[in-house]
Amino acid sequence: MTGILTFDDTLRHDPRIDAWFDAGIGPHRLMLRAWFERMRTCGDDVRELFHDGCPVACVGEAPFAYVNAFKAHAAVGFFRGAELPDPARLLEGSGRHMRHTKLRPGEPFDTDALTALIAAAYADIRRRLAHPTLR
């Protein structure tokens, strides 16, 4: 597929992702499990893989979101985040396509807005896959 990133090794359920969460290294990784579960439940076409050290959610072979844990924060990221509606202004980054949001234990966070971003990222990649001119 020209113009859209794809991975050929996605799975319906990648056991490496569960192992990553089960390792439970630090509070940042633990707070991401629920967000990745939301990604998994976006639709029947969601597949996943463990790529570059983090869990990635895909529609078929095309990634739409990921989670990752760092020393100072947790991140929920979006492969086409630069083009997502973000009225709550959660997204950070300056790359051509990707954006992420940072989560920290004990800090307030707009869960409804992040839930909406996940749904929007899923819908966006489905739309791009269905319409080749949008890729």
Beta strands, then each sheet from edge to edge (+ up, - down):
strand 1: 46-51
strand 2: 54-59
strand 3: 62-69
strand 4: 74-78
strand 5: 99-103
sheet 1: 1+ 2- 3+ 4- 5+
end
